[in-house]
Amino acid sequence: VDVYKIQGEMRCRFLVRIEDTDTTRCSGAFAKQVFEDLAWLGLTWEKPVRYQSEHFAEYESSLQLLRAQSAIYPCFCTRREAQVAALATRDPDGQRHYSGACKNLSSEEADTRIAGGAPHGWRIDMQNVGTAEASVWGDTVIARRHGSSYHIAVVTDDALQGVTHIVRGRDIEAATC
């Protein structure tokens, strides 16, 4: 729901976005059920509905912009390697902080690995972006090996759609505040 003012009067836009970046687990049947459930509740929404799986190129552009600003770095660790090397400190969700094993790779070495097809994700460099939450959350993955993830997709879409107020599930509340 996006809240805005027109001639001093508060109005709301209700947007539905299908967050289907995980194309192996998402199904058109799930989206169909969402629409049926919303209609059953008597809700209407703006069209067209944005399907994230149709916008991977835009998310890649966002990643390249962040990379040019030194806000992210490639991480070549598998999930298992990252867990084994993780620090003892934990974020508010209970996940151990990433050790930073790939953080100090030279840009030449990282570029060579990427050009060679090495699987990698992208982590936000919390210290470089100057957030006070750096020590709380650590360097979070914002894009997975398959190219996109929830984090980069939703912030890109929120900006593109002019979203100012967001309702999300309690299960991700701490990570999105």
Protein Blocks (a to p, Z undefined) as FASTA:
>chain_A
ZZddeehiacddddddddfkblmlgcfklmmmmmmmmmmnopacddddddfklmmmmmmm
mmmmmmmnopaccdfbdfklmmmmpcfbdcfkopacdehlmmmpcfklmmmmmmnopacd
ddddfklnopaklmmnopadfbdfkopafklmmmmmmmmnopabdcddfklmmmmZZ
